Amino acid sequence: MSYYYVYGFMPTDVGIDYPEAAGIDGDDVKYAAEERITVVYTEVSPDVYGEAALQKQVEDVQWLKEKAFHHHDIVQHLYKQGQVIPLTFGTVYENYQNVEETARFYQDAMHELFEELEGTEEWSIKLFVDKDQYNTYMKNDSDLLQDRIKEIEAMPKGKQFFEKRKLKEWLENASEEELKKKAHELHEQLQQLTKKASSKKNWSRQASGRKEEMFWNGVYLLAGEEQLKEVEALVRSFQDDYEHQGIIVEATGPWPAYHFAVLPQMEKPD
């Protein structure tokens, strides 16, 4: 018995050149037209991709990394051929009937989404900071610390003593708030330039593979070359303004609309 690992859905179109590839569990990637929607899937073993088994498998970081890269690679190939609604890694159906019902039940909503995403691309913009370099900047070059010291010096002598002892903690908190402020200002500007925008959870250093700390993780849906040029100019300007503080911008794309190709409801029909 096989389960069905689904990569995503595409519009049924004879003009699409579907790539041949091995699936995530060794079987071929298959393309099944269900009326106006084509399902991209591969058959997998329930011993590995059943719900309980998969939860255990993803605890193996190396296995997860390998399989997640495979999933992304297949979806990226599909995206180069045409519109695709990519599903998240690990989307598995126990029988093909449920896959078929999902494709047919939501085909109208999917086609509306295909039209909405036509000519768009997703970009990821992450902000990192070298904390040592940033803290040095905050101590030596930022006006915040000097302003705070002046505030303390204007206080009664007894209060000055306690406030000076808390100065390090105050600076750490002020630094965090300044980073958040910079990130949100950039995000607001990007929202005005792009079709859609969303913020995501920051990654740990282990997940990002970088020594710097991530303090912003945003995804943006761009429509057309003009938006891309405007975003590139804004990101370049932001990097130039804050690079000396230890802030690094990482912009990657274009990607399929992983975060924006979302139907209102994806539950299987009754």
Helices and strands as residue ranges (DSSP letters): E 3-11, E 30-34, E 37-44, H 46-49, H 51-57, H 61-81, E 85-86, E 92-93, H 96-105, H 107-117, E 120-129, H 131-140, H 143-153, H 157-165, H 167-193, E 196-199, H 205-208, E 213-223, H 225-242, G 243-245, E 247-255
